[in-house]
Amino acid sequence: MPVTILDIAREAGVSKSTVSLVINNAENVKMETRYKVQQAIERLGYIPNQAARQLILNRTHTLGLVFLTSNHFNKEYAFSSVPETLFYSASTGINRELANTDYTLLTERFSSIMGSNVLPNLIKARRLDGVFLIGGLFKEELIEHIQKLRLPVIIIGRQYKNIDSVQVDLEQTGYMAVRHLLERGHKNILFVNGPETSSNSALKAQGVTRALEEKKANHPALHIIHSGYSGLNGYEAIKKHWKEKAPPSAIFCGSDGIAAGVMRFLYEKGLHVPRDISILTSEISMLTEFCSPALTSIDPQYETLGKEACRILLNRIKKPKAQPTTLLLPPIMIQWNSVRDLTGGEP
């Protein structure tokens, strides 16, 4: 005979309703009572009937992770595709945070090119307790559809009004990168930023401007060009801009994909990093660490974004009327070997 809630109640010396409260993680249970019930569950080997719990609580204990991508029909590893650094690292953080819960995570790639009236299949099925949206490639209609379904949602990588979100401080990212180059004596800097229409690109540019304003006395020169986020985009952008007579001493790249394209171009030109030119990028991934030399990077803490997003979403499920949370994480400088110190030091 399977162990029941009544068996647990008798073993722990509490009521059946108290056992139910403990199983459902209710907050109004004393710590010592909760401990007794949990010990009884462990001794008797009780396994909750998930189907019954779903019917009673109107919960599926299933979360959805929707990755918003423009690479829907491309190979993720192609030079012409955007590296999916945010997706992989953030989803790792989410899975680690869910490891000690009874939630299941389902994942779907969703392309913005499919049209604003199309919902991801995970959301269409209406069998989720909450959903993570990773990336900024969405239109307002998608958020409006989700809100009409009263589905708890959190956005990772972009902010949106009245919606829970987590994002790295991109203004600080731009500031830290250019300040690092200026402090090492670089006065002729090229910033290969992301798309000009992107709000994330604008935030990085604001940080870059702030760093330059602090160093006005040194009269640094900075040129900004824009690129898509793939390696091919970065390659074509710098190839179009490149001037043989006055190349920059350092290049700040708006993503690891752009950095890969820039590195390929410099290799073709016969330029050595960092002896001839320095490189700094604003993401960290296999692309940046496996490069030779490894690229000095501004770590956006994508895995931490995933962990924090998970905590916020689970809290939103418990407390649907709580005020929206907007979390901005500080980036971290990772110094490797791609920036030369022109003040007299070595990279």
C-alpha positions in Angstrom: 0.0 0.0 0.0 1.3 3.5 -0.9 2.1 5.8 2.0 -0.6 8.5 2.4 -0.8 11.9 4.0 -2.8 10.3 6.9 0.1 8.0 7.5 2.5 10.9 7.7 0.1 12.8 10.1 0.0 9.8 12.4 3.8 9.4 12.3 4.5 13.1 13.0 1.7 13.5 15.5 0.0 16.3 13.6 -3.2 16.8 11.7 -3.7 15.8 8.1 -4.1 19.5 7.1 -0.8 20.4 8.7 1.0 17.8 6.6 -0.7 19.2 3.5 0.5 22.7 4.5 4.1 21.5 4.8 4.0 19.6 1.5 2.7 22.7 -0.3 5.4 24.9 1.3 2.9 27.1 3.2 4.6 29.8 5.3 2.3 29.6 8.3 3.8 26.4 9.8 6.2 26.5 12.8 9.7 25.5 12.1 9.7 22.6 14.6 6.4 21.3 13.2 7.7 21.5 9.6 10.8 19.5 10.7 8.8 16.8 12.3 6.6 16.3 9.2 9.6 16.3 6.9 11.3 13.7 9.0 8.2 11.6 8.9 8.1 11.9 5.1 11.7 10.8 4.9 11.2 7.8 7.2 8.1 6.5 5.5 9.3 7.3 1.9 6.2 9.3 1.0 6.0 10.4 -2.6 3.4 13.1 -3.3 0.8 12.5 -6.0 1.7 15.3 -8.4 -1.5 15.0 -10.5 -3.7 15.4 -7.4 -1.7 18.4 -6.2 -2.1 20.0 -9.6 -5.8 19.7 -9.5 -6.1 21.0 -5.9 -3.7 23.9 -6.3 -4.3 24.7 -10.0 -0.5 24.4 -10.4 1.5 22.3 -12.9 4.9 22.7 -11.2 6.2 23.3 -14.7 8.0 26.5 -15.9 8.8 27.5 -19.4 12.0 29.0 -20.7 11.5 30.8 -24.1 14.7 31.9 -25.8 14.0 34.8 -28.2 16.3 34.5 -31.1 16.8 35.6 -34.7 18.8 32.3 -35.4 15.7 30.2 -35.7 16.7 28.6 -39.0 20.5 28.9 -38.7 23.1 26.7 -37.1 24.0 28.1 -33.7 27.7 27.6 -34.3 27.9 29.2 -37.8 30.0 32.3 -38.3 27.0 34.1 -39.6 24.9 33.2 -36.5 24.7 35.1 -33.2 26.4 33.2 -30.3 23.8 32.2 -27.8 25.9 33.1 -24.7 23.0 34.6 -22.8 20.7 31.6 -23.3 23.2 28.9 -22.3 24.6 30.7 -19.3 21.3 32.0 -18.0 19.6 28.6 -18.4 22.4 27.0 -16.5 21.7 29.4 -13.6 18.0 28.7 -13.7 18.5 24.9 -13.7 20.9 25.1 -10.7 18.4 27.2 -8.8 15.6 24.7 -9.6 17.6 21.7 -8.5 16.2 21.6 -5.0 12.6 22.3 -6.0 9.9 20.1 -7.5 9.6 22.3 -10.6 10.2 21.0 -14.2 11.6 23.3 -16.8 10.6 23.1 -20.5 12.5 25.1 -23.2 11.6 26.5 -26.5 13.5 28.6 -29.1 11.2 31.3 -30.5 12.0 33.5 -33.4 10.8 37.1 -33.6 10.6 36.9 -37.4 7.5 34.6 -37.1 5.3 37.6 -36.4 3.8 39.5 -33.4 0.6 37.5 -33.3 2.3 34.1 -32.9 2.8 32.9 -29.3 5.5 30.3 -28.4 4.0 26.8 -28.2 4.8 26.5 -24.5 2.7 29.5 -23.7 -0.1 28.5 -26.1 -0.5 25.2 -24.2 -1.4 27.1 -21.0 0.2 24.4 -18.8 2.8 26.6 -17.2 3.0 28.2 -13.7 5.4 30.8 -15.0 7.8 31.6 -17.9 11.3 33.0 -18.4 11.8 35.2 -21.6 15.5 35.3 -22.4 16.7 38.1 -24.7 15.3 41.3 -26.0 13.9 40.3 -29.4 10.2 40.6 -28.7 7.4 43.0 -29.6 5.0 44.6 -27.1 2.2 42.3 -28.4 3.9 39.2 -27.0 4.0 40.7 -23.5 0.4 41.8 -23.8 -0.7 38.3 -24.8 1.1 36.8 -21.8 -0.4 39.4 -19.4 -3.9 38.6 -20.7 -3.3 34.9 -19.8 -2.3 36.1 -16.3 0.9 34.1 -16.6 3.8 35.1 -14.3 6.7 36.2 -16.5 10.2 37.5 -16.0 12.5 38.9 -18.7 16.2 38.2 -18.7 18.4 40.6 -20.6 16.0 43.5 -21.1 13.8 45.8 -19.0 10.1 46.3 -19.6 7.5 48.4 -17.8 5.6 46.7 -15.0 7.2 43.3 -15.7 9.8 41.6 -13.5 13.2 41.7 -15.2 16.9 41.1 -14.6 19.7 42.6 -16.6 23.4 43.4 -16.4 24.2 47.2 -16.0 25.1 47.8 -19.6 25.9 51.5 -19.0 28.5 50.4 -16.5 29.8 47.8 -18.9 30.6 50.5 -21.5 32.2 52.7 -18.8 34.4 49.9 -17.3 35.7 48.8 -20.7 36.8 52.2 -22.0 38.1 53.4 -18.6 40.2 50.2 -18.6 41.7 51.1 -22.0 42.2 54.7 -21.1 44.0 53.9 -17.9 46.4 51.7 -19.9 47.4 54.6 -22.2 45.1 54.0 -25.2 44.0 57.2 -26.8 42.8 56.0 -30.2 40.0 53.5 -29.5 37.4 51.9 -31.9 34.1 50.8 -30.3 32.4 48.2 -32.5 28.9 48.5 -30.8 25.8 46.4 -31.5 23.0 47.5 -33.8 22.2 51.2 -33.7 18.5 50.5 -33.1 19.2 48.4 -30.0 18.5 50.0 -26.6 21.3 47.8 -25.1 23.7 49.4 -27.6 22.6 52.8 -26.5 23.2 52.0 -22.8 26.8 50.8 -23.6 27.4 54.0 -25.6 26.3 56.1 -22.6 28.9 54.4 -20.4 31.6 54.9 -23.0 30.8 58.6 -23.2 31.0 58.9 -19.4 34.4 57.3 -19.3 35.6 59.7 -22.1 34.3 62.7 -20.3 36.3 61.8 -17.2 39.5 61.8 -19.3 39.0 65.0 -21.3 42.4 66.3 -20.3 44.1 63.5 -22.2 42.1 64.2 -25.4 41.4 60.6 -26.3 39.9 59.8 -29.7 37.1 57.3 -30.0 35.2 56.1 -33.1 32.0 54.2 -32.9 30.7 51.9 -35.6 27.7 49.5 -35.4 27.4 45.9 -36.2 25.1 42.9 -35.8 26.0 40.4 -33.1 27.4 37.6 -35.3 31.0 37.0 -36.2 30.3 37.7 -39.8 28.7 41.0 -38.8 31.7 42.1 -36.8 34.1 41.0 -39.5 32.3 43.0 -42.2 31.8 46.1 -40.0 35.5 46.5 -39.2 36.5 45.6 -42.7 34.4 48.5 -44.0 35.7 50.9 -41.5 39.4 50.0 -41.4 41.9 52.6 -42.4 45.5 51.4 -42.9 47.2 54.8 -42.1 45.7 55.4 -38.6 44.5 52.1 -37.1 43.3 52.2 -33.5 45.5 51.0 -30.7 42.5 49.2 -29.1 39.1 47.9 -30.1 36.2 47.5 -27.7 33.7 44.9 -29.0 30.0 45.0 -28.1 29.7 41.2 -27.9 31.7 38.0 -28.1 30.4 37.3 -31.6 31.6 40.7 -32.8 35.0 40.1 -31.1 35.3 36.8 -33.0 34.8 38.6 -36.3 37.2 41.4 -35.4 39.8 38.8 -34.4 39.5 37.1 -37.8 39.9 40.4 -39.6 43.1 41.3 -37.6 44.5 37.8 -38.3 44.0 38.3 -42.0 45.8 41.7 -41.8 48.7 40.0 -40.1 48.2 42.0 -36.8 49.2 40.4 -33.5 47.0 40.8 -30.4 48.0 42.6 -28.1 51.4 43.5 -29.5 50.0 45.5 -32.5 46.5 46.1 -31.3 44.5 45.4 -28.1 41.0 43.8 -27.9 38.4 44.0 -25.1 34.9 42.5 -25.3 31.7 42.9 -23.3 30.8 39.2 -22.9 32.5 36.1 -21.6 32.2 32.7 -23.2 34.2 29.9 -24.8 34.8 32.2 -27.7 36.6 34.8 -25.5 38.4 32.3 -23.3 39.5 29.9 -26.0 41.0 32.7 -28.2 44.7 33.1 -28.4 45.3 35.2 -26.5 42.3 34.9 -24.2 40.3 38.1 -24.4 40.0 40.6 -21.5 36.3 40.8 -21.0 33.5 42.5 -19.1 31.7 39.6 -17.5 27.9 40.2 -17.6 27.3 37.4 -15.0 24.7 35.7 -17.2 24.5 32.6 -15.0 23.8 34.8 -12.0 21.1 36.6 -14.0 19.5 33.2 -14.4 19.7 32.3 -10.7 18.2 35.6 -9.7 15.5 35.5 -12.3 14.5 32.0 -11.0 14.1 33.3 -7.4 12.1 36.3 -8.6 9.7 34.2 -10.7 9.1 31.6 -8.0 8.3 34.5 -5.6 6.0 36.0 -8.2 4.1 32.7 -8.4 3.6 32.7 -4.7 2.8 36.4 -4.5 1.2 37.4 -7.8 0.3 40.9 -6.5 3.8 41.9 -5.4 5.3 45.0 -6.9 7.4 44.4 -10.1 11.1 43.7 -9.5 13.7 45.3 -11.7 17.2 43.9 -10.9 20.3 45.4 -12.4 23.5 43.4 -11.8 27.0 45.0 -11.9 29.4 43.6 -14.5 32.8 42.2 -13.5 36.1 42.9 -15.2 38.0 39.7 -16.2 41.6 40.6 -17.2 43.3 38.1 -19.5 45.9 38.8 -22.1 44.5 40.9 -25.0 45.0 44.4 -23.7 48.5 45.9 -23.9 49.6 48.4 -21.2 51.0 51.4 -23.1 52.0 53.2 -19.9 55.0 50.9 -19.5 53.5 47.6 -18.2 52.9 44.3 -20.0 49.5 42.8 -21.0 
